[in-house]
């Protein structure tokens, strides 16, 4: 049980660190698509993202698919770019977006696998694997929900246009993705 809690805390701390700007920005951009009244769609897309992340992490941890560090870094850049471009050009969520977010989740799972292997080693123990997955899902939920809440508060208090806020944050996301590439 201690192993489960330890790996849960490791994943949660990893996702909530400010040095992990790429994943925090990714989840913030994910959260700004919605308002609090869209909570069902938000949770379904977050579930698609987490399911994809579970698949990507499993593929990497169980060595069903091995990717180099530079390829995984490129996947992180691609996933941040896709979410940013989606925020710029799309205003509605449709069925195809669920598939896109599953694929983005798979990319994020590979990114998480780098930290998993560095923090917990390559030995696979069920409780540590389960704890890490639960911690990463909790981190996804906390960060994206906080961005959803903050975006709703900003929209309500300052009476700004949601599309303008999403354009600004998506531009920041694209800028960070370009800086990560170069």
Secondary structure as UniProt FT lines:
FT   HELIX           2..16
FT   TURN            18..19
FT   HELIX           21..31
FT   TURN            32..33
FT   HELIX           36..38
FT   HELIX           39..61
FT   TURN            62..63
FT   HELIX           69..89
FT   HELIX           95..120
FT   HELIX           126..158
FT   HELIX           162..181
//
